[in-house]
């Protein structure tokens, strides 16, 4: 079951879905979601157990993190995938989203550097 959700996520990211722009997640929310997803993917490489070496993604943990992120933003996997597919077909919008993701990371980095 754990791998089913992850497999579905990866499959749907590749699948071609059509959607009106009114049905997609708005840019700022999508940037926040992607910021969290990419952080989760990085974090999952740090988790080490008897089955996973450091540097390998821990898919069990990553699956749980995806579910938590989607729940936090109150969206379904289908809504996320539909929106991501729409943005992939509109690269200028996707670029602006990833500019916001980069900005989010810069803000996090600045906050962390102030702690040390």
C-alpha positions as CSV (number, residue, x, y, z in Angstrom):
1,X,0.0,0.0,0.0
2,X,2.8,2.4,0.8
3,X,4.4,1.9,-2.6
4,X,1.0,2.2,-4.3
5,X,0.7,5.9,-3.4
6,X,4.2,6.7,-4.4
7,X,3.9,4.7,-7.6
8,X,0.6,6.5,-8.3
9,X,2.2,9.9,-7.7
10,X,5.1,9.1,-10.1
11,X,2.8,7.7,-12.7
12,X,0.4,10.6,-12.6
13,X,3.2,13.1,-12.8
14,X,4.1,11.6,-16.1
15,X,0.6,11.0,-17.4
16,X,-1.0,13.7,-19.6
17,X,-4.0,15.3,-17.9
18,X,-6.0,18.2,-19.3
19,X,-7.5,20.8,-17.0
20,X,-8.9,24.3,-17.2
21,X,-6.7,26.8,-15.4
22,X,-9.6,27.5,-12.9
23,X,-9.2,23.9,-11.6
24,X,-5.5,24.2,-10.8
25,X,-3.8,25.1,-7.5
26,X,-2.8,28.8,-7.5
27,X,0.8,29.7,-7.9
28,X,1.7,30.7,-4.4
29,X,0.1,27.6,-2.9
30,X,1.8,25.4,-5.5
31,X,5.2,27.0,-4.7
32,X,4.7,26.2,-1.0
33,X,3.7,22.6,-1.7
34,X,6.7,22.1,-4.0
35,X,9.0,23.7,-1.4
36,X,7.8,21.1,1.1
37,X,7.9,18.2,-1.3
38,X,11.5,18.9,-2.3
39,X,12.5,19.3,1.4
40,X,10.8,16.0,2.1
41,X,12.7,14.3,-0.7
42,X,16.0,15.7,0.6
43,X,15.1,14.7,4.1
44,X,14.3,11.2,3.0
45,X,17.9,10.7,1.8
46,X,19.1,11.5,5.3
47,X,17.0,8.7,6.9
48,X,19.1,5.6,7.4
49,X,17.9,2.2,8.6
50,X,18.8,-1.4,8.0
51,X,17.2,-1.3,4.5
52,X,18.3,2.1,3.4
53,X,21.8,3.5,3.2
54,X,22.5,7.2,3.7
55,X,22.0,9.0,0.4
56,X,19.2,6.6,-0.9
57,X,15.7,7.9,-0.7
58,X,13.7,6.1,2.0
59,X,10.5,5.5,0.0
60,X,8.4,4.4,3.1
61,X,9.2,7.6,4.9
62,X,8.8,9.7,1.7
63,X,5.4,8.2,1.1
64,X,4.3,9.3,4.6
65,X,5.8,12.7,4.1
66,X,3.9,13.2,0.8
67,X,0.6,12.2,2.6
68,X,1.3,14.7,5.4
69,X,2.2,17.5,3.0
70,X,-0.9,17.0,0.9
71,X,-3.1,16.8,4.0
72,X,-1.5,20.0,5.4
73,X,-2.5,21.9,2.2
74,X,-5.9,20.1,2.1
75,X,-5.4,18.8,-1.4
76,X,-5.7,15.4,-2.9
77,X,-3.0,13.6,-4.9
78,X,-5.2,13.9,-8.0
79,X,-5.5,17.7,-7.5
80,X,-1.8,18.0,-7.1
81,X,-1.0,15.9,-10.2
82,X,-3.6,17.7,-12.3
83,X,-2.2,21.0,-11.4
84,X,1.4,19.9,-11.9
85,X,0.6,18.6,-15.3
86,X,-1.1,21.9,-16.2
87,X,1.9,23.9,-15.1
88,X,4.3,21.6,-17.0
89,X,2.3,22.6,-20.1
90,X,2.7,26.2,-19.2
91,X,6.4,26.6,-18.6
92,X,6.4,30.3,-17.9
93,X,4.0,29.7,-15.0
94,X,6.1,26.8,-13.8
95,X,9.2,28.9,-13.9
96,X,7.6,31.6,-11.8
97,X,6.6,28.9,-9.3
98,X,10.1,27.6,-9.1
99,X,11.5,31.1,-8.7
100,X,9.2,31.3,-5.6
101,X,10.5,27.9,-4.4
102,X,14.1,29.2,-4.7
103,X,13.1,32.4,-2.8
104,X,11.5,30.2,-0.1
105,X,14.8,28.3,0.3
106,X,16.8,31.5,0.5
107,X,14.6,32.7,3.3
108,X,15.0,29.4,5.1
109,X,18.7,29.5,4.7
110,X,18.9,33.1,6.0
111,X,16.8,32.2,9.0
112,X,19.1,29.2,9.8
113,X,22.3,31.2,9.4
114,X,21.0,33.7,11.9
115,X,20.6,30.9,14.5
116,X,24.3,30.1,14.3
